[in-house]
């Protein structure tokens, strides 16, 4: 958040299916820097959504991939967790096979954290 506090960031759109834990970017002082648009409103973004500082996409989970593939929800950078690579170098997305494959197909940049 240091870069946001220094004014180095602007017009960042964050889309997610579901997040947990503290979300610094959703705090009121960052509302002109970050815009959150979630497919599911978890506890960490609920108040901001109710106050109009964040949005949500009213759809069922099964529709989320189509929304991304159609371009209705832009996806420039994807960040996800994957398994350790197997002997052939393949990784598993684990339970993130919901809309993540669609997001990966549309993204310019994919950042994968091996977990």
N, CA, C and O atoms as CSV, one atom per row, in Angstrom:
chain,resi,resn,atom,element,x,y,z
A,1,UNK,N,N,0.819,-1.186,0.000
A,1,UNK,CA,C,0.000,0.000,0.000
A,1,UNK,C,C,0.866,1.254,0.000
A,1,UNK,O,O,0.374,2.364,-0.201
A,2,UNK,N,N,2.153,1.059,0.227
A,2,UNK,CA,C,3.052,2.215,0.251
A,2,UNK,C,C,3.022,2.976,-1.071
A,2,UNK,O,O,3.038,4.207,-1.071
A,3,UNK,N,N,2.978,2.264,-2.198
A,3,UNK,CA,C,2.931,2.935,-3.500
A,3,UNK,C,C,1.626,3.709,-3.679
A,3,UNK,O,O,1.616,4.794,-4.261
A,4,UNK,N,N,0.534,3.149,-3.179
A,4,UNK,CA,C,-0.747,3.867,-3.240
A,4,UNK,C,C,-0.687,5.115,-2.366
A,4,UNK,O,O,-1.168,6.175,-2.766
A,5,UNK,N,N,-0.106,4.997,-1.187
A,5,UNK,CA,C,0.018,6.139,-0.283
A,5,UNK,C,C,0.896,7.238,-0.869
A,5,UNK,O,O,0.682,8.416,-0.582
A,6,UNK,N,N,1.878,6.871,-1.683
A,6,UNK,CA,C,2.757,7.867,-2.308
A,6,UNK,C,C,2.159,8.442,-3.588
A,6,UNK,O,O,2.768,9.310,-4.215
A,7,UNK,N,N,0.977,7.973,-3.984
A,7,UNK,CA,C,0.331,8.494,-5.188
A,7,UNK,C,C,0.865,7.907,-6.475
A,7,UNK,O,O,0.685,8.498,-7.540
A,8,UNK,N,N,1.519,6.757,-6.405
A,8,UNK,CA,C,2.112,6.142,-7.595
A,8,UNK,C,C,1.133,5.263,-8.369
A,8,UNK,O,O,1.437,4.837,-9.483
A,9,UNK,N,N,-0.026,4.990,-7.800
A,9,UNK,CA,C,-1.007,4.117,-8.450
A,9,UNK,C,C,-2.282,4.881,-8.738
A,9,UNK,O,O,-2.648,5.805,-8.012
A,10,UNK,N,N,-2.954,4.484,-9.810
A,10,UNK,CA,C,-4.199,5.133,-10.181
A,10,UNK,C,C,-5.021,4.183,-11.043
A,10,UNK,O,O,-4.478,3.458,-11.877
A,11,UNK,N,N,-6.339,4.194,-10.833
A,11,UNK,CA,C,-7.267,3.469,-11.693
A,11,UNK,C,C,-6.958,1.969,-11.775
A,11,UNK,O,O,-6.852,1.409,-12.866
A,12,UNK,N,N,-6.818,1.335,-10.629
A,12,UNK,CA,C,-6.569,-0.108,-10.555
A,12,UNK,C,C,-7.903,-0.802,-10.296
A,12,UNK,O,O,-8.572,-0.524,-9.301
A,13,UNK,N,N,-8.281,-1.697,-11.189
A,13,UNK,CA,C,-9.508,-2.473,-11.025
A,13,UNK,C,C,-9.148,-3.860,-10.518
A,13,UNK,O,O,-8.320,-4.550,-11.113
A,14,UNK,N,N,-9.766,-4.261,-9.430
A,14,UNK,CA,C,-9.524,-5.573,-8.839
A,14,UNK,C,C,-10.815,-6.375,-8.932
A,14,UNK,O,O,-11.849,-5.979,-8.394
A,15,UNK,N,N,-10.739,-7.500,-9.617
A,15,UNK,CA,C,-11.880,-8.403,-9.714
A,15,UNK,C,C,-11.490,-9.713,-9.067
A,15,UNK,O,O,-10.373,-10.198,-9.251
A,16,UNK,N,N,-12.399,-10.279,-8.319
A,16,UNK,CA,C,-12.111,-11.565,-7.689
A,16,UNK,C,C,-13.387,-12.333,-7.466
A,16,UNK,O,O,-14.483,-11.776,-7.406
A,17,UNK,N,N,-13.206,-13.633,-7.346
A,17,UNK,CA,C,-14.347,-14.471,-7.034
A,17,UNK,C,C,-14.641,-14.388,-5.555
A,17,UNK,O,O,-15.777,-14.129,-5.159
A,18,UNK,N,N,-13.634,-14.603,-4.737
A,18,UNK,CA,C,-13.818,-14.602,-3.290
A,18,UNK,C,C,-12.459,-14.405,-2.637
A,18,UNK,O,O,-11.484,-15.048,-3.027
A,19,UNK,N,N,-12.388,-13.544,-1.669
A,19,UNK,CA,C,-11.156,-13.364,-0.909
A,19,UNK,C,C,-11.485,-13.410,0.576
A,19,UNK,O,O,-12.614,-13.153,0.993
A,20,UNK,N,N,-10.483,-13.739,1.350
A,20,UNK,CA,C,-10.628,-13.734,2.806
A,20,UNK,C,C,-9.507,-12.908,3.403
A,20,UNK,O,O,-8.516,-12.606,2.738
A,21,UNK,N,N,-9.672,-12.553,4.648
A,21,UNK,CA,C,-8.637,-11.797,5.339
A,21,UNK,C,C,-8.788,-10.310,5.113
A,21,UNK,O,O,-9.737,-9.853,4.475
A,22,UNK,N,N,-7.854,-9.576,5.638
A,22,UNK,CA,C,-7.893,-8.120,5.561
A,22,UNK,C,C,-7.557,-7.668,4.142
A,22,UNK,O,O,-6.605,-8.167,3.541
A,23,UNK,N,N,-8.316,-6.743,3.615
A,23,UNK,CA,C,-8.111,-6.225,2.266
A,23,UNK,C,C,-7.816,-4.729,2.359
A,23,UNK,O,O,-8.735,-3.910,2.344
A,24,UNK,N,N,-6.547,-4.376,2.453
A,24,UNK,CA,C,-6.157,-2.969,2.568
A,24,UNK,C,C,-6.761,-2.102,1.469
A,24,UNK,O,O,-7.210,-0.984,1.724
A,25,UNK,N,N,-6.769,-2.619,0.265
A,25,UNK,CA,C,-7.188,-1.838,-0.895
A,25,UNK,C,C,-8.651,-1.399,-0.846
A,25,UNK,O,O,-9.051,-0.538,-1.630
A,26,UNK,N,N,-9.444,-1.954,0.032
A,26,UNK,CA,C,-10.861,-1.626,0.106
A,26,UNK,C,C,-11.144,-0.491,1.106
A,26,UNK,O,O,-12.285,-0.045,1.227
A,27,UNK,N,N,-10.137,-0.039,1.801
A,27,UNK,CA,C,-10.312,1.024,2.795
A,27,UNK,C,C,-10.695,2.341,2.111
A,27,UNK,O,O,-10.263,2.606,0.989
A,28,UNK,N,N,-11.508,3.165,2.787
A,28,UNK,CA,C,-12.021,4.405,2.172
A,28,UNK,C,C,-10.951,5.319,1.578
A,28,UNK,O,O,-11.198,5.960,0.556
A,29,UNK,N,N,-9.790,5.392,2.183
A,29,UNK,CA,C,-8.752,6.296,1.668
A,29,UNK,C,C,-8.217,5.868,0.298
A,29,UNK,O,O,-7.530,6.645,-0.365
A,30,UNK,N,N,-8.523,4.648,-0.127
A,30,UNK,CA,C,-8.043,4.146,-1.416
A,30,UNK,C,C,-9.135,4.074,-2.476
A,30,UNK,O,O,-8.899,3.547,-3.563
A,31,UNK,N,N,-10.329,4.596,-2.183
A,31,UNK,CA,C,-11.444,4.427,-3.113
A,31,UNK,C,C,-11.229,5.112,-4.458
A,31,UNK,O,O,-11.876,4.736,-5.436
A,32,UNK,N,N,-10.351,6.094,-4.542
A,32,UNK,CA,C,-10.068,6.729,-5.827
A,32,UNK,C,C,-8.879,6.099,-6.544
A,32,UNK,O,O,-8.508,6.533,-7.635
A,33,UNK,N,N,-8.288,5.090,-5.943
A,33,UNK,CA,C,-7.158,4.388,-6.543
A,33,UNK,C,C,-7.585,3.001,-7.006
A,33,UNK,O,O,-7.348,2.618,-8.152
A,34,UNK,N,N,-8.220,2.248,-6.102
A,34,UNK,CA,C,-8.634,0.875,-6.387
A,34,UNK,C,C,-10.145,0.796,-6.525
A,34,UNK,O,O,-10.883,1.423,-5.765
A,35,UNK,N,N,-10.589,0.032,-7.486
A,35,UNK,CA,C,-12.021,-0.249,-7.621
A,35,UNK,C,C,-12.205,-1.762,-7.599
A,35,UNK,O,O,-11.622,-2.474,-8.416
A,36,UNK,N,N,-13.008,-2.246,-6.672
A,36,UNK,CA,C,-13.234,-3.675,-6.503
A,36,UNK,C,C,-14.562,-4.066,-7.135
A,36,UNK,O,O,-15.588,-3.420,-6.923
A,37,UNK,N,N,-14.516,-5.130,-7.908
A,37,UNK,CA,C,-15.696,-5.698,-8.540
A,37,UNK,C,C,-15.618,-7.204,-8.311
A,37,UNK,O,O,-14.804,-7.882,-8.937
A,38,UNK,N,N,-16.450,-7.728,-7.427
A,38,UNK,CA,C,-16.327,-9.131,-7.057
A,38,UNK,C,C,-17.514,-9.961,-7.534
A,38,UNK,O,O,-18.643,-9.480,-7.632
A,39,UNK,N,N,-17.216,-11.222,-7.827
A,39,UNK,CA,C,-18.249,-12.173,-8.207
A,39,UNK,C,C,-18.986,-12.693,-6.978
A,39,UNK,O,O,-20.122,-13.156,-7.084
A,40,UNK,N,N,-18.356,-12.619,-5.833
A,40,UNK,CA,C,-18.975,-13.017,-4.567
A,40,UNK,C,C,-18.533,-12.015,-3.515
A,40,UNK,O,O,-17.343,-11.720,-3.405
A,41,UNK,N,N,-19.458,-11.496,-2.752
A,41,UNK,CA,C,-19.143,-10.469,-1.756
A,41,UNK,C,C,-18.847,-11.148,-0.423
A,41,UNK,O,O,-19.759,-11.527,0.312
A,42,UNK,N,N,-17.569,-11.294,-0.127
A,42,UNK,CA,C,-17.141,-11.876,1.141
A,42,UNK,C,C,-17.138,-10.825,2.242
A,42,UNK,O,O,-17.356,-9.639,1.998
A,43,UNK,N,N,-16.888,-11.287,3.439
A,43,UNK,CA,C,-16.911,-10.413,4.598
A,43,UNK,C,C,-15.948,-9.247,4.527
A,43,UNK,O,O,-16.229,-8.181,5.075
A,44,UNK,N,N,-14.817,-9.428,3.861
A,44,UNK,CA,C,-13.820,-8.357,3.819
A,44,UNK,C,C,-14.159,-7.228,2.842
A,44,UNK,O,O,-13.533,-6.170,2.901
A,45,UNK,N,N,-15.117,-7.419,1.962
A,45,UNK,CA,C,-15.520,-6.348,1.041
A,45,UNK,C,C,-17.009,-5.995,1.168
A,45,UNK,O,O,-17.510,-5.137,0.441
A,46,UNK,N,N,-17.699,-6.646,2.076
A,46,UNK,CA,C,-19.148,-6.461,2.195
A,46,UNK,C,C,-19.523,-5.018,2.548
A,46,UNK,O,O,-20.392,-4.435,1.900
A,47,UNK,N,N,-18.888,-4.440,3.554
A,47,UNK,CA,C,-19.228,-3.080,3.977
A,47,UNK,C,C,-18.974,-2.080,2.849
A,47,UNK,O,O,-19.800,-1.203,2.596
A,48,UNK,N,N,-17.847,-2.212,2.182
A,48,UNK,CA,C,-17.535,-1.300,1.076
A,48,UNK,C,C,-18.556,-1.437,-0.047
A,48,UNK,O,O,-18.922,-0.446,-0.679
A,49,UNK,N,N,-19.017,-2.660,-0.300
A,49,UNK,CA,C,-20.034,-2.878,-1.331
A,49,UNK,C,C,-21.348,-2.237,-0.915
A,49,UNK,O,O,-22.015,-1.596,-1.727
A,50,UNK,N,N,-21.720,-2.407,0.343
A,50,UNK,CA,C,-22.958,-1.802,0.847
A,50,UNK,C,C,-22.898,-0.282,0.808
A,50,UNK,O,O,-23.916,0.377,0.597
A,51,UNK,N,N,-21.713,0.274,1.011
A,51,UNK,CA,C,-21.543,1.734,1.008
A,51,UNK,C,C,-21.351,2.299,-0.400
A,51,UNK,O,O,-21.258,3.516,-0.562
A,52,UNK,N,N,-21.292,1.450,-1.406
A,52,UNK,CA,C,-21.119,1.913,-2.778
A,52,UNK,C,C,-19.686,2.163,-3.183
A,52,UNK,O,O,-19.440,2.760,-4.231
A,53,UNK,N,N,-18.722,1.716,-2.371
A,53,UNK,CA,C,-17.303,1.892,-2.705
A,53,UNK,C,C,-16.747,0.692,-3.461
A,53,UNK,O,O,-15.586,0.706,-3.870
A,54,UNK,N,N,-17.548,-0.332,-3.650
A,54,UNK,CA,C,-17.164,-1.528,-4.407
A,54,UNK,C,C,-18.420,-2.060,-5.084
A,54,UNK,O,O,-19.539,-1.760,-4.669
A,55,UNK,N,N,-18.225,-2.839,-6.110
A,55,UNK,CA,C,-19.343,-3.414,-6.851
A,55,UNK,C,C,-19.245,-4.929,-6.833
A,55,UNK,O,O,-18.221,-5.507,-6.469
A,56,UNK,N,N,-20.342,-5.553,-7.238
A,56,UNK,CA,C,-20.307,-6.991,-7.420
A,56,UNK,C,C,-21.029,-7.350,-8.704
A,56,UNK,O,O,-21.874,-6.601,-9.196
A,57,UNK,N,N,-20.683,-8.496,-9.229
A,57,UNK,CA,C,-21.259,-8.991,-10.469
A,57,UNK,C,C,-22.329,-10.012,-10.089
A,57,UNK,O,O,-21.996,-11.110,-9.642
A,58,UNK,N,N,-23.589,-9.676,-10.255
A,58,UNK,CA,C,-24.652,-10.594,-9.852
A,58,UNK,C,C,-24.834,-11.724,-10.865
A,58,UNK,O,O,-25.568,-11.588,-11.844
A,59,UNK,N,N,-24.161,-12.824,-10.614
A,59,UNK,CA,C,-24.257,-13.973,-11.506
A,59,UNK,C,C,-24.025,-15.243,-10.710
A,59,UNK,O,O,-23.552,-15.203,-9.574
A,60,UNK,N,N,-24.357,-16.348,-11.307
A,60,UNK,CA,C,-24.043,-17.622,-10.666
A,60,UNK,C,C,-22.604,-17.989,-11.019
A,60,UNK,O,O,-22.048,-17.491,-11.999
A,61,UNK,N,N,-22.022,-18.845,-10.228
A,61,UNK,CA,C,-20.643,-19.267,-10.464
A,61,UNK,C,C,-20.480,-19.841,-11.864
A,61,UNK,O,O,-19.453,-19.628,-12.510
A,62,UNK,N,N,-21.470,-20.556,-12.327
A,62,UNK,CA,C,-21.375,-21.182,-13.650
A,62,UNK,C,C,-21.335,-20.156,-14.783
A,62,UNK,O,O,-20.894,-20.487,-15.883
A,63,UNK,N,N,-21.774,-18.938,-14.550
A,63,UNK,CA,C,-21.759,-17.890,-15.574
A,63,UNK,C,C,-20.470,-17.073,-15.583
A,63,UNK,O,O,-20.215,-16.341,-16.539
A,64,UNK,N,N,-19.663,-17.185,-14.546
A,64,UNK,CA,C,-18.498,-16.312,-14.406
A,64,UNK,C,C,-17.491,-16.482,-15.539
A,64,UNK,O,O,-16.956,-15.488,-16.031
A,65,UNK,N,N,-17.222,-17.703,-15.962
A,65,UNK,CA,C,-16.264,-17.918,-17.047
A,65,UNK,C,C,-16.756,-17.277,-18.342
A,65,UNK,O,O,-15.974,-16.665,-19.069
A,66,UNK,N,N,-18.048,-17.416,-18.631
A,66,UNK,CA,C,-18.599,-16.830,-19.857
A,66,UNK,C,C,-18.491,-15.299,-19.830
A,66,UNK,O,O,-18.234,-14.678,-20.861
A,67,UNK,N,N,-18.682,-14.705,-18.672
A,67,UNK,CA,C,-18.578,-13.245,-18.546
A,67,UNK,C,C,-17.164,-12.785,-18.865
A,67,UNK,O,O,-16.970,-11.757,-19.513
A,68,UNK,N,N,-16.185,-13.543,-18.410
A,68,UNK,CA,C,-14.786,-13.196,-18.691
A,68,UNK,C,C,-14.439,-13.457,-20.151
A,68,UNK,O,O,-13.835,-12.605,-20.802
A,69,UNK,N,N,-14.809,-14.617,-20.671
A,69,UNK,CA,C,-14.488,-14.953,-22.065
A,69,UNK,C,C,-15.147,-14.002,-23.050
A,69,UNK,O,O,-14.590,-13.735,-24.115
A,70,UNK,N,N,-16.317,-13.489,-22.715
A,70,UNK,CA,C,-17.015,-12.557,-23.612
A,70,UNK,C,C,-16.360,-11.179,-23.638
A,70,UNK,O,O,-16.612,-10.384,-24.543
A,71,UNK,N,N,-15.519,-10.901,-22.644
A,71,UNK,CA,C,-14.893,-9.585,-22.551
A,71,UNK,C,C,-15.699,-8.598,-21.723
A,71,UNK,O,O,-15.274,-7.459,-21.533
A,72,UNK,N,N,-16.858,-9.021,-21.227
A,72,UNK,CA,C,-17.667,-8.130,-20.386
A,72,UNK,C,C,-16.922,-7.774,-19.099
A,72,UNK,O,O,-17.088,-6.676,-18.567
A,73,UNK,N,N,-16.119,-8.683,-18.609
A,73,UNK,CA,C,-15.242,-8.418,-17.458
A,73,UNK,C,C,-13.811,-8.549,-17.955
A,73,UNK,O,O,-13.359,-9.646,-18.283
A,74,UNK,N,N,-13.105,-7.439,-18.008
A,74,UNK,CA,C,-11.723,-7.426,-18.486
A,74,UNK,C,C,-10.813,-8.168,-17.518
A,74,UNK,O,O,-11.066,-8.205,-16.314
A,75,UNK,N,N,-9.762,-8.751,-18.052
A,75,UNK,CA,C,-8.825,-9.510,-17.234
A,75,UNK,C,C,-7.423,-9.343,-17.814
A,75,UNK,O,O,-7.030,-10.087,-18.713
A,76,UNK,N,N,-6.674,-8.379,-17.309
A,76,UNK,CA,C,-5.323,-8.118,-17.817
A,76,UNK,C,C,-4.266,-8.957,-17.111
A,76,UNK,O,O,-3.376,-9.517,-17.750
A,77,UNK,N,N,-4.371,-9.037,-15.788
A,77,UNK,CA,C,-3.388,-9.765,-14.980
A,77,UNK,C,C,-4.130,-10.751,-14.091
A,77,UNK,O,O,-5.115,-10.394,-13.444
A,78,UNK,N,N,-3.660,-11.977,-14.062
A,78,UNK,CA,C,-4.244,-13.008,-13.203
A,78,UNK,C,C,-3.191,-13.411,-12.180
A,78,UNK,O,O,-2.035,-13.658,-12.523
A,79,UNK,N,N,-3.610,-13.475,-10.917
A,79,UNK,CA,C,-2.744,-13.988,-9.855
A,79,UNK,C,C,-3.443,-15.193,-9.249
A,79,UNK,O,O,-4.609,-15.110,-8.863
A,80,UNK,N,N,-2.739,-16.306,-9.165
A,80,UNK,CA,C,-3.342,-17.526,-8.657
A,80,UNK,C,C,-2.314,-18.392,-7.961
A,80,UNK,O,O,-1.108,-18.197,-8.109
A,81,UNK,N,N,-2.808,-19.351,-7.200
A,81,UNK,CA,C,-1.939,-20.335,-6.552
A,81,UNK,C,C,-2.058,-21.652,-7.296
A,81,UNK,O,O,-3.139,-22.036,-7.741
A,82,UNK,N,N,-0.927,-22.340,-7.425
A,82,UNK,CA,C,-0.880,-23.637,-8.084
A,82,UNK,C,C,-0.094,-24.619,-7.207
A,82,UNK,O,O,0.573,-24.230,-6.248
A,83,UNK,N,N,-0.196,-25.892,-7.565
A,83,UNK,CA,C,0.540,-26.924,-6.843
A,83,UNK,C,C,2.002,-26.937,-7.286
A,83,UNK,O,O,2.374,-26.261,-8.245
A,84,UNK,N,N,2.814,-27.702,-6.588
A,84,UNK,CA,C,4.174,-27.959,-7.063
A,84,UNK,C,C,4.090,-28.643,-8.419
A,84,UNK,O,O,3.180,-29.440,-8.646
A,85,UNK,N,N,5.013,-28.351,-9.321
A,85,UNK,CA,C,5.000,-29.037,-10.615
A,85,UNK,C,C,5.260,-30.535,-10.447
A,85,UNK,O,O,6.023,-30.950,-9.574
A,86,UNK,N,N,4.619,-31.333,-11.290
A,86,UNK,CA,C,4.881,-32.772,-11.260
A,86,UNK,C,C,6.155,-33.059,-12.055
A,86,UNK,O,O,6.850,-32.131,-12.469
A,87,UNK,N,N,6.459,-34.314,-12.265
A,87,UNK,CA,C,7.693,-34.694,-12.973
A,87,UNK,C,C,7.750,-34.169,-14.403
A,87,UNK,O,O,8.833,-34.006,-14.964
A,88,UNK,N,N,6.597,-33.906,-14.987
A,88,UNK,CA,C,6.543,-33.388,-16.353
A,88,UNK,C,C,6.424,-31.865,-16.402
A,88,UNK,O,O,6.341,-31.283,-17.483
A,89,UNK,N,N,6.414,-31.222,-15.235
A,89,UNK,CA,C,6.342,-29.768,-15.180
A,89,UNK,C,C,4.946,-29.196,-15.124
A,89,UNK,O,O,4.772,-27.979,-15.164
A,90,UNK,N,N,3.941,-30.064,-15.030
A,90,UNK,CA,C,2.557,-29.587,-14.958
A,90,UNK,C,C,2.174,-29.260,-13.524
A,90,UNK,O,O,2.634,-29.899,-12.578
A,91,UNK,N,N,1.324,-28.253,-13.384
A,91,UNK,CA,C,0.827,-27.868,-12.068
A,91,UNK,C,C,-0.686,-28.046,-12.043
A,91,UNK,O,O,-1.327,-28.159,-13.088
A,92,UNK,N,N,-1.236,-28.068,-10.860
A,92,UNK,CA,C,-2.678,-28.160,-10.691
A,92,UNK,C,C,-3.210,-26.822,-10.195
A,92,UNK,O,O,-2.575,-26.152,-9.380
A,93,UNK,N,N,-4.366,-26.448,-10.690
A,93,UNK,CA,C,-5.044,-25.256,-10.191
A,93,UNK,C,C,-5.847,-25.573,-8.938
A,93,UNK,O,O,-6.412,-24.671,-8.320
A,94,UNK,N,N,-5.903,-26.840,-8.560
A,94,UNK,CA,C,-6.661,-27.231,-7.384
A,94,UNK,C,C,-8.126,-26.884,-7.551
A,94,UNK,O,O,-8.729,-27.210,-8.573
A,95,UNK,N,N,-8.694,-26.239,-6.576
A,95,UNK,CA,C,-10.111,-25.881,-6.648
A,95,UNK,C,C,-10.353,-24.614,-7.455
A,95,UNK,O,O,-11.501,-24.194,-7.592
A,96,UNK,N,N,-9.320,-24.000,-7.988
A,96,UNK,CA,C,-9.469,-22.756,-8.750
A,96,UNK,C,C,-9.759,-23.003,-10.222
A,96,UNK,O,O,-9.301,-22.247,-11.078
A,97,UNK,N,N,-10.507,-24.040,-10.521
A,97,UNK,CA,C,-10.840,-24.311,-11.917
A,97,UNK,C,C,-12.195,-23.718,-12.285
A,97,UNK,O,O,-12.726,-23.992,-13.361
A,98,UNK,N,N,-12.747,-22.916,-11.402
A,98,UNK,CA,C,-14.049,-22.307,-11.632
A,98,UNK,C,C,-14.003,-21.359,-12.826
A,98,UNK,O,O,-14.434,-21.731,-13.917
A,99,UNK,N,N,-13.503,-20.174,-12.646
A,99,UNK,CA,C,-13.398,-19.231,-13.755
A,99,UNK,C,C,-11.947,-18.915,-14.078
A,99,UNK,O,O,-11.670,-18.096,-14.954
A,100,UNK,N,N,-11.029,-19.552,-13.385
A,100,UNK,CA,C,-9.609,-19.231,-13.538
A,100,UNK,C,C,-9.078,-19.559,-14.931
A,100,UNK,O,O,-8.260,-18.806,-15.459
A,101,UNK,N,N,-9.512,-20.646,-15.534
A,101,UNK,CA,C,-9.031,-20.985,-16.872
A,101,UNK,C,C,-9.463,-19.916,-17.874
A,101,UNK,O,O,-8.681,-19.534,-18.744
A,102,UNK,N,N,-10.685,-19.435,-17.761
A,102,UNK,CA,C,-11.144,-18.351,-18.638
A,102,UNK,C,C,-10.308,-17.100,-18.417
A,102,UNK,O,O,-9.916,-16.438,-19.377
A,103,UNK,N,N,-10.035,-16.776,-17.169
A,103,UNK,CA,C,-9.227,-15.596,-16.855
A,103,UNK,C,C,-7.818,-15.742,-17.426
A,103,UNK,O,O,-7.262,-14.786,-17.967
A,104,UNK,N,N,-7.245,-16.934,-17.304
A,104,UNK,CA,C,-5.902,-17.162,-17.840
A,104,UNK,C,C,-5.877,-17.036,-19.363
A,104,UNK,O,O,-4.893,-16.556,-19.927
A,105,UNK,N,N,-6.940,-17.457,-20.026
A,105,UNK,CA,C,-7.007,-17.346,-21.487
A,105,UNK,C,C,-7.054,-15.888,-21.928
A,105,UNK,O,O,-6.537,-15.558,-22.995
A,106,UNK,N,N,-7.654,-15.017,-21.144
A,106,UNK,CA,C,-7.821,-13.614,-21.526
A,106,UNK,C,C,-6.703,-12.697,-21.018
A,106,UNK,O,O,-6.534,-11.593,-21.534
A,107,UNK,N,N,-5.954,-13.132,-20.033
A,107,UNK,CA,C,-4.964,-12.267,-19.384
A,107,UNK,C,C,-3.716,-12.061,-20.243
A,107,UNK,O,O,-3.299,-12.946,-20.991
A,108,UNK,N,N,-3.142,-10.879,-20.115
A,108,UNK,CA,C,-1.846,-10.595,-20.735
A,108,UNK,C,C,-0.710,-11.144,-19.885
A,108,UNK,O,O,0.328,-11.548,-20.409
A,109,UNK,N,N,-0.914,-11.157,-18.551
A,109,UNK,CA,C,0.111,-11.576,-17.606
A,109,UNK,C,C,-0.523,-12.561,-16.616
A,109,UNK,O,O,-1.621,-12.330,-16.109
A,110,UNK,N,N,0.192,-13.662,-16.351
A,110,UNK,CA,C,-0.253,-14.636,-15.359
A,110,UNK,C,C,0.849,-14.769,-14.327
A,110,UNK,O,O,2.000,-15.050,-14.662
A,111,UNK,N,N,0.484,-14.565,-13.063
A,111,UNK,CA,C,1.427,-14.694,-11.965
A,111,UNK,C,C,0.945,-15.857,-11.114
A,111,UNK,O,O,-0.130,-15.800,-10.517
A,112,UNK,N,N,1.761,-16.925,-11.064
A,112,UNK,CA,C,1.370,-18.123,-10.333
A,112,UNK,C,C,2.294,-18.306,-9.121
A,112,UNK,O,O,3.518,-18.292,-9.252
A,113,UNK,N,N,1.703,-18.472,-7.976
A,113,UNK,CA,C,2.430,-18.740,-6.738
A,113,UNK,C,C,2.336,-20.227,-6.463
A,113,UNK,O,O,1.238,-20.771,-6.341
A,114,UNK,N,N,3.472,-20.883,-6.367
A,114,UNK,CA,C,3.465,-22.309,-6.030
A,114,UNK,C,C,3.231,-22.434,-4.556
A,114,UNK,O,O,3.986,-21.897,-3.745
A,115,UNK,N,N,2.161,-23.159,-4.198
A,115,UNK,CA,C,1.775,-23.304,-2.806
A,115,UNK,C,C,1.827,-24.776,-2.430
A,115,UNK,O,O,1.537,-25.133,-1.288
